[in-house]
Amino acid sequence: MKALLDFVPLIIFFYLYKTVDPKDTDHQLLQLIGSAGGVDNNNILVATTGLIISMLVVYGALFVMQKFRLDKQQWIVLFMTVIFGGITLMLSDDFYIRLKAVLLNLVFASVFLLSPWFSKDKKPLIQRLFGPVFNLSAKGWLKLNYAWVGMFTLMSFLHTFFAYLWMDGKYWGEFTAFGDMIVMFSFIIIQFIVLRKYFRTAE
C-alpha cells in the first residue's frame, strides 16, 4: 500500500502534463496558486503544481501511517520536489523542475558512495538495505554498493539527456513518469538474477 502511494503523485503529474494545453494560462491550478503562467509551458507548470500538492497529501498520509515519521529518502524527495517545484512556479520556468531529478539522483549516488566512510558502522548503505536478503563478503557488499552508485549516476545522466539534450525535452515527461521507474526495476531484477546464488536461506 505504501509503495503504491509513492506512484500517485507521478501519475497525477503525468496526467496533467499530457492533458493540459501548454498555452492555457487560466487553468484552475494556476489560479489556485496565483500564478500568471508561462508562454508555452503551462502544462508543466500545472503538472508541477499537481505534483507538489499530491506529494504533500501522500507524504502527509505516509507520515501518519509510519507513526509520525518519514524515512530520510522520503524527506529528501519531498524537500527537493517542494524547493525545485516552488522555484519553477515562482519563475514560471520549467528548467528547475527538470533539474530536480538530475540532482536528486546525484544526491543518492553520493550518499551510497560515501556511506562506507561516514556511517556509524562503516558499512555500505546497500548492506543495510539488502543485508537480510544476500549473504555477501565485505568486498562483495562494496562492489554492489558501487553498482548502485553507477545506477544512480546513469539515472542522473538519462534525466539530463531527456530534459535538456534530446528533442528539446519532448519526452521528458514520459521518462520522468515511467522511464526511470523502468530503469530502476530492471536494475533490481538484474541484481537479483546475478546474485541469486547468494540468497540467504529461508531461515
Backbone bond lengths (Angstrom), bond angles and torsions (degrees), N, CA, C in turn:
res aa  C-N    CA-C-N  psi(-1)  N-CA   C-N-CA  omega(-1)  CA-C   N-CA-C  phi
1 M - - - 1.465 - - 1.529 111.03 -
2 K 1.354 115.44 -46.32 1.460 118.99 -179.73 1.516 111.26 -63.86
3 A 1.348 116.59 -39.96 1.464 120.66 179.80 1.522 110.86 -63.55
4 L 1.328 116.88 -38.52 1.466 120.94 179.89 1.525 111.05 -67.11
5 L 1.329 116.48 -35.90 1.467 120.15 179.80 1.519 111.57 -61.22
6 D 1.331 116.93 -32.78 1.464 121.06 -179.54 1.527 112.20 -62.19
7 F 1.344 116.60 -26.09 1.465 120.35 -177.34 1.526 112.90 -86.82
8 V 1.330 117.33 -14.10 1.471 120.26 -177.14 1.538 111.96 -59.57
9 P 1.359 119.29 -49.06 1.474 118.67 178.87 1.524 112.97 -59.49
10 L 1.338 117.97 -37.79 1.465 120.79 179.21 1.518 111.44 -65.48
11 I 1.326 116.79 -40.10 1.471 120.94 178.84 1.519 110.06 -64.32
12 I 1.337 116.27 -43.99 1.468 120.64 178.43 1.523 110.41 -63.15
13 F 1.342 116.09 -43.67 1.461 120.73 178.45 1.524 110.76 -57.96
14 F 1.326 116.54 -49.67 1.465 120.59 -176.85 1.526 111.34 -64.98
15 Y 1.320 117.46 -40.47 1.471 120.93 179.60 1.529 110.82 -60.68
16 L 1.326 116.66 -47.71 1.470 120.36 -179.63 1.525 110.66 -67.39
17 Y 1.314 116.14 -40.05 1.471 121.04 -179.89 1.522 111.36 -58.97
18 K 1.335 117.33 -38.42 1.455 121.56 -176.09 1.525 113.57 -88.27
19 T 1.313 118.29 -21.98 1.466 119.79 -173.02 1.529 114.67 -103.82
20 V 1.325 117.43 -20.73 1.471 120.07 -177.79 1.527 110.21 -85.51
21 D 1.317 115.99 138.37 1.462 121.80 177.51 1.537 109.05 -69.12
22 P 1.331 118.49 125.96 1.467 120.68 -179.71 1.532 113.48 -57.08
23 K 1.312 117.66 -21.69 1.466 120.42 -178.61 1.532 112.78 -100.21
24 D 1.318 117.09 6.27 1.469 121.44 -178.59 1.525 110.44 -81.34
25 T 1.330 115.53 99.86 1.467 120.19 179.99 1.525 112.46 -89.79
26 D 1.340 117.03 -1.76 1.469 120.97 -176.03 1.526 112.74 -109.58
27 H 1.308 116.93 17.30 1.458 119.43 -179.30 1.529 110.41 -61.55
28 Q 1.334 115.44 146.36 1.468 120.61 -175.61 1.528 112.76 -59.51
29 L 1.316 117.05 -36.96 1.466 118.87 -179.20 1.525 111.85 -69.12
30 L 1.337 116.46 -34.27 1.467 119.25 175.92 1.523 110.14 -68.01
31 Q 1.323 116.22 -38.94 1.467 119.80 177.45 1.524 110.70 -66.54
32 L 1.340 116.20 -35.51 1.463 120.59 -179.22 1.523 111.79 -60.49
33 I 1.336 116.62 -38.41 1.472 119.93 -178.25 1.528 111.96 -96.72
34 G 1.331 116.46 3.09 1.462 120.31 177.77 1.505 114.28 72.88
35 S 1.334 117.52 29.16 1.459 121.34 -179.42 1.524 111.08 -94.25
36 A 1.327 115.53 139.59 1.461 120.12 176.40 1.518 111.73 -81.06
37 G 1.325 116.31 -8.31 1.458 120.68 179.50 1.506 112.49 81.91
38 G 1.322 115.16 -176.33 1.451 121.42 179.23 1.513 110.91 -114.89
39 V 1.316 116.47 -164.91 1.458 121.18 -178.50 1.522 110.84 -84.32
40 D 1.309 116.72 -58.04 1.466 120.00 -178.52 1.527 112.19 -139.40
41 N 1.344 115.97 30.02 1.467 119.60 179.43 1.533 111.72 -129.16
42 N 1.331 115.73 25.08 1.461 118.54 -175.83 1.525 113.18 -68.30
43 N 1.321 117.44 -23.78 1.464 118.57 175.14 1.528 110.27 -63.48
44 I 1.337 117.03 -38.44 1.463 120.43 178.30 1.526 110.58 -71.87
45 L 1.321 117.23 -38.48 1.463 120.22 179.41 1.522 110.94 -65.69
46 V 1.323 116.88 -42.60 1.465 120.77 178.12 1.527 109.82 -66.10
47 A 1.335 116.19 -43.59 1.463 120.35 179.75 1.532 110.70 -62.82
48 T 1.322 116.73 -38.00 1.468 120.70 178.12 1.520 110.87 -65.41
49 T 1.331 116.41 -40.88 1.465 120.54 176.59 1.516 110.45 -60.58
50 G 1.334 115.59 -47.08 1.459 119.59 178.25 1.514 112.37 -62.28
51 L 1.335 116.35 -36.76 1.465 121.29 179.23 1.524 110.86 -63.84
52 I 1.330 116.58 -47.33 1.463 120.44 -178.55 1.524 110.69 -63.71
53 I 1.323 117.15 -48.02 1.470 120.80 -178.62 1.527 110.80 -61.45
54 S 1.338 115.94 -47.30 1.468 119.20 -178.00 1.529 111.62 -66.68
55 M 1.339 117.37 -34.82 1.460 119.46 178.18 1.521 111.12 -67.93
56 L 1.324 117.23 -38.80 1.464 119.94 177.45 1.524 110.76 -63.39
57 V 1.337 116.25 -39.65 1.470 120.38 178.77 1.530 110.68 -68.51
58 V 1.330 116.08 -49.40 1.466 120.75 -177.17 1.531 111.21 -64.49
59 Y 1.336 116.64 -46.70 1.460 118.61 -178.53 1.529 111.12 -71.44
60 G 1.326 116.78 -26.22 1.467 119.94 172.34 1.523 110.28 -65.14
61 A 1.344 115.74 -41.91 1.466 120.31 177.31 1.531 110.79 -65.68
62 L 1.341 116.57 -42.24 1.465 120.28 178.32 1.528 110.81 -64.17
63 F 1.327 116.41 -36.31 1.460 121.20 178.96 1.528 110.44 -59.23
64 V 1.340 115.86 -41.98 1.465 120.44 178.33 1.528 110.48 -71.81
65 M 1.346 116.58 -44.80 1.471 121.11 -178.24 1.526 112.05 -63.67
66 Q 1.316 116.92 -31.17 1.464 121.40 -179.06 1.531 111.94 -94.65
67 K 1.314 115.41 28.01 1.463 122.23 175.96 1.526 111.52 59.86
68 F 1.336 114.21 49.99 1.459 123.38 174.32 1.520 113.29 59.86
69 R 1.343 113.95 47.44 1.460 120.46 173.77 1.520 108.99 -153.77
70 L 1.329 114.80 153.97 1.451 121.69 172.66 1.522 108.41 -124.56
71 D 1.322 116.42 148.75 1.463 120.38 175.49 1.527 109.36 -67.60
72 K 1.335 116.46 158.88 1.463 120.49 179.30 1.528 110.93 -57.69
73 Q 1.337 116.04 -41.46 1.462 119.97 179.41 1.524 111.35 -60.76
74 Q 1.331 116.67 -40.45 1.461 120.81 179.50 1.528 111.20 -65.94
75 W 1.330 117.01 -40.20 1.462 120.41 177.27 1.529 110.82 -62.65
76 I 1.345 116.66 -42.52 1.465 120.64 -179.21 1.524 110.47 -62.71
77 V 1.348 116.53 -47.20 1.468 120.65 -179.48 1.521 110.57 -61.84
78 L 1.321 116.85 -46.39 1.469 121.06 -179.40 1.520 110.98 -62.83
79 F 1.328 116.95 -46.10 1.467 121.57 -178.16 1.528 110.96 -60.98
80 M 1.329 116.91 -47.89 1.458 120.09 -176.83 1.527 111.77 -69.49
81 T 1.330 117.32 -33.17 1.460 120.31 177.05 1.513 110.55 -65.85
82 V 1.326 116.83 -46.23 1.471 120.48 -179.42 1.526 110.96 -66.08
83 I 1.334 117.91 -43.16 1.462 121.34 -177.80 1.527 111.34 -66.35
84 F 1.331 116.81 -55.51 1.463 119.80 -176.53 1.526 111.39 -71.83
85 G 1.325 116.35 -34.56 1.461 119.00 175.25 1.518 111.23 -66.42
86 G 1.342 115.98 -40.17 1.465 119.85 178.69 1.517 112.15 -64.03
87 I 1.330 117.19 -42.31 1.471 120.80 177.38 1.529 110.24 -63.07
88 T 1.336 115.64 -41.12 1.468 120.61 178.22 1.519 111.02 -57.40
89 L 1.335 116.88 -45.28 1.463 121.21 -177.37 1.525 111.50 -72.94
90 M 1.322 117.23 -37.65 1.468 119.84 -179.86 1.524 111.75 -65.36
91 L 1.339 115.88 -38.29 1.462 120.53 -176.99 1.529 112.93 -98.07
92 S 1.348 116.27 -4.28 1.476 121.70 -175.52 1.527 110.49 52.50
93 D 1.329 115.05 39.36 1.460 121.48 -176.72 1.527 108.59 -127.97
94 D 1.331 116.92 113.77 1.462 120.37 -175.64 1.534 113.24 -76.45
95 F 1.319 118.14 -0.61 1.462 121.19 177.56 1.528 110.75 -55.75
96 Y 1.329 116.47 -38.44 1.462 120.84 -171.50 1.524 112.61 -77.36
97 I 1.331 118.05 -38.03 1.452 118.77 177.99 1.529 109.88 -70.13
98 R 1.331 117.03 -30.39 1.469 119.85 174.50 1.529 110.81 -67.81
99 L 1.324 115.55 -32.82 1.466 120.52 -178.00 1.523 111.95 -72.55
100 K 1.344 116.56 -23.98 1.465 120.25 -174.45 1.522 112.49 -54.94
101 A 1.324 117.41 -52.11 1.467 120.82 -176.64 1.526 111.73 -66.15
102 V 1.330 116.58 -32.79 1.466 120.65 177.75 1.529 109.49 -60.92
103 L 1.323 116.09 -50.14 1.464 120.78 -177.98 1.518 111.97 -72.80
104 L 1.335 116.62 -36.58 1.463 120.32 -178.75 1.526 110.95 -60.31
105 N 1.319 116.78 -43.28 1.460 119.79 179.21 1.523 111.63 -69.25
106 L 1.330 117.41 -33.05 1.464 119.98 175.31 1.525 110.97 -67.25
107 V 1.332 116.45 -35.99 1.468 120.55 176.50 1.523 110.17 -62.26
108 F 1.344 116.34 -46.84 1.461 119.58 179.79 1.532 111.00 -64.60
109 A 1.333 117.27 -39.06 1.463 120.72 177.61 1.529 110.14 -60.99
110 S 1.330 116.54 -42.30 1.463 121.05 179.98 1.522 111.99 -66.38
111 V 1.342 116.00 -40.35 1.471 120.17 179.48 1.523 110.34 -62.01
112 F 1.340 116.59 -46.10 1.463 119.93 178.46 1.526 110.88 -64.20
113 L 1.329 116.68 -42.31 1.459 121.13 -177.46 1.520 112.06 -62.28
114 L 1.331 116.67 -41.57 1.460 121.40 -174.10 1.522 113.38 -89.25
115 S 1.314 117.60 -12.07 1.470 120.60 -173.58 1.534 114.32 -57.33
116 P 1.352 120.01 -36.64 1.483 117.50 -179.42 1.520 113.56 -64.75
117 W 1.310 117.73 -20.89 1.469 120.95 -176.29 1.534 112.87 -102.74
118 F 1.313 117.69 -24.51 1.464 119.33 -173.21 1.523 114.14 -114.19
119 S 1.333 117.82 -3.07 1.458 119.20 175.89 1.524 109.55 -81.74
120 K 1.328 116.58 156.94 1.463 120.91 -176.76 1.527 111.99 -61.87
121 D 1.337 116.60 -41.04 1.464 120.00 -177.31 1.527 112.90 -91.65
122 K 1.342 116.97 2.29 1.470 122.68 178.76 1.534 112.83 60.25
123 K 1.307 115.74 25.58 1.460 120.33 178.04 1.525 110.02 -102.45
124 P 1.330 117.59 147.50 1.469 119.72 176.23 1.523 110.14 -60.72
125 L 1.304 116.45 146.93 1.457 120.94 -179.38 1.525 111.53 -58.01
126 I 1.325 116.74 -37.07 1.462 120.44 -177.49 1.532 110.79 -63.43
127 Q 1.329 117.77 -29.03 1.465 120.77 178.76 1.524 110.64 -68.17
128 R 1.330 116.03 -36.74 1.461 118.89 178.08 1.527 111.42 -70.02
129 L 1.331 115.97 -29.38 1.464 120.02 -179.32 1.526 112.26 -80.06
130 F 1.345 116.39 -41.92 1.458 120.72 -173.80 1.525 113.21 -113.08
131 G 1.329 117.81 10.19 1.447 121.01 179.04 1.523 113.86 -53.52
132 P 1.347 118.73 -42.04 1.462 119.70 179.42 1.528 113.37 -71.52
133 V 1.329 117.80 -10.34 1.466 121.24 -174.30 1.524 111.93 -100.22
134 F 1.350 116.22 -45.76 1.464 120.46 -174.64 1.524 111.47 -112.46
135 N 1.299 115.05 150.42 1.470 122.03 174.65 1.528 107.46 -111.96
136 L 1.334 116.39 91.76 1.460 121.88 -175.54 1.520 110.48 -117.83
137 S 1.321 115.38 157.58 1.463 120.55 173.32 1.526 108.68 -76.48
138 A 1.326 116.13 170.17 1.469 120.18 178.73 1.525 110.67 -58.46
139 K 1.344 115.67 -41.06 1.458 120.33 178.64 1.524 111.09 -66.10
140 G 1.327 115.94 -37.34 1.456 120.21 178.55 1.510 112.46 -64.94
141 W 1.325 116.83 -40.97 1.462 120.22 177.65 1.525 111.10 -64.05
142 L 1.336 116.41 -39.04 1.464 119.20 177.97 1.527 111.23 -62.95
143 K 1.333 116.33 -42.73 1.463 120.03 179.10 1.528 110.96 -62.77
144 L 1.334 116.48 -42.83 1.469 119.91 179.23 1.521 110.33 -65.91
145 N 1.318 116.00 -38.14 1.469 120.20 178.32 1.528 110.74 -62.07
146 Y 1.331 116.95 -43.38 1.462 120.90 178.51 1.526 111.33 -66.91
147 A 1.325 116.44 -31.16 1.465 119.44 176.10 1.522 110.35 -63.14
148 W 1.328 116.63 -38.98 1.472 119.92 177.25 1.522 111.25 -70.22
149 V 1.323 116.91 -35.27 1.475 119.64 174.01 1.527 109.32 -59.07
150 G 1.335 116.48 -45.39 1.458 121.07 178.57 1.521 112.32 -62.62
151 M 1.343 116.41 -39.17 1.456 120.15 -179.85 1.529 111.24 -63.90
152 F 1.339 116.28 -46.06 1.467 119.21 179.62 1.532 111.30 -66.83
153 T 1.325 117.13 -35.42 1.463 120.25 176.37 1.525 110.51 -64.52
154 L 1.328 116.40 -42.51 1.464 120.94 176.12 1.520 110.97 -61.00
155 M 1.326 116.79 -42.44 1.466 120.61 179.42 1.532 110.63 -61.56
156 S 1.330 116.34 -40.12 1.453 120.36 178.16 1.529 110.47 -61.69
157 F 1.339 115.85 -44.05 1.466 119.99 177.97 1.530 111.23 -62.69
158 L 1.330 117.32 -42.82 1.463 120.60 -179.01 1.526 111.10 -63.78
159 H 1.328 116.64 -39.30 1.470 119.40 176.58 1.528 110.48 -64.94
160 T 1.319 116.97 -39.24 1.464 120.47 176.17 1.526 110.52 -62.30
161 F 1.320 115.37 -44.11 1.465 121.52 -178.72 1.524 111.14 -60.96
162 F 1.326 116.98 -50.68 1.467 119.94 -176.45 1.533 112.52 -75.13
163 A 1.323 117.31 -26.96 1.462 119.73 -178.06 1.521 113.00 -82.93
164 Y 1.341 117.18 -36.60 1.460 119.47 -169.23 1.539 115.37 -125.99
165 L 1.327 117.32 -23.56 1.462 118.42 -168.97 1.528 114.44 -105.35
166 W 1.310 118.00 -30.20 1.459 120.38 -172.28 1.524 112.26 -109.11
167 M 1.322 116.47 120.37 1.459 123.73 175.17 1.528 113.05 51.73
168 D 1.315 115.14 36.81 1.466 121.39 176.10 1.528 112.28 55.93
169 G 1.323 115.82 36.28 1.463 120.30 175.93 1.519 114.67 75.08
170 K 1.327 117.85 20.52 1.466 121.14 -175.19 1.525 112.54 -59.30
171 Y 1.334 117.34 -37.09 1.461 120.99 -176.53 1.523 112.59 -108.78
172 W 1.328 115.76 19.84 1.460 119.76 179.86 1.525 111.91 -62.19
173 G 1.325 117.60 -43.73 1.460 121.01 -179.18 1.509 112.04 -61.23
174 E 1.331 115.98 -42.85 1.464 120.03 179.25 1.529 111.58 -63.26
175 F 1.333 116.05 -43.27 1.460 118.53 -179.56 1.521 111.00 -68.54
176 T 1.321 117.32 -39.43 1.457 120.67 -179.95 1.522 111.13 -62.55
177 A 1.332 116.28 -42.82 1.460 120.27 -176.69 1.522 112.97 -76.13
178 F 1.339 117.05 -37.69 1.460 119.45 -172.48 1.525 114.45 -126.85
179 G 1.324 117.39 -33.68 1.457 120.49 -172.82 1.503 113.99 -61.88
180 D 1.338 117.26 -49.40 1.462 118.04 -176.98 1.528 111.38 -68.30
181 M 1.363 115.74 -28.98 1.458 119.38 176.05 1.530 110.52 -65.81
182 I 1.326 116.71 -39.97 1.459 121.83 178.44 1.531 110.29 -65.36
183 V 1.345 116.33 -43.34 1.468 120.31 178.65 1.526 110.24 -61.91
184 M 1.331 116.73 -44.62 1.461 121.30 -179.13 1.520 111.60 -62.15
185 F 1.334 117.03 -50.26 1.459 120.40 -178.86 1.525 111.40 -64.23
186 S 1.332 116.50 -37.57 1.470 120.01 178.19 1.519 110.28 -63.03
187 F 1.321 116.68 -43.17 1.462 121.10 179.31 1.530 110.81 -62.17
188 I 1.326 116.53 -43.47 1.470 120.51 -179.41 1.531 110.71 -64.50
189 I 1.332 116.62 -42.42 1.467 120.33 178.72 1.528 110.72 -61.80
190 I 1.348 115.77 -45.63 1.470 119.78 178.10 1.525 110.39 -61.28
191 Q 1.341 116.29 -40.48 1.464 120.47 178.54 1.527 110.85 -58.13
192 F 1.340 116.96 -46.50 1.462 120.29 -178.39 1.526 111.66 -67.61
193 I 1.325 116.77 -34.05 1.467 119.70 178.27 1.530 110.60 -68.03
194 V 1.331 115.90 -47.24 1.462 120.46 -178.07 1.534 111.45 -64.81
195 L 1.326 116.40 -36.66 1.475 120.78 -174.86 1.526 112.58 -100.64
196 R 1.322 118.55 16.40 1.464 121.04 -174.71 1.531 112.75 -58.44
197 K 1.329 117.48 -32.23 1.470 118.99 -178.32 1.533 112.56 -76.84
198 Y 1.346 115.91 -6.65 1.453 119.82 179.32 1.525 112.34 -103.21
199 F 1.344 116.70 9.44 1.463 119.36 177.30 1.521 109.66 -61.68
200 R 1.328 114.57 139.96 1.462 118.19 173.73 1.532 108.97 -70.42
201 T 1.307 116.74 154.66 1.448 120.30 178.26 1.518 110.20 -69.50
202 A 1.309 116.53 167.76 1.467 121.37 -176.02 1.514 112.22 -57.57
203 E 1.303 117.19 -32.03 1.462 120.19 -179.58 1.511 111.53 -68.81
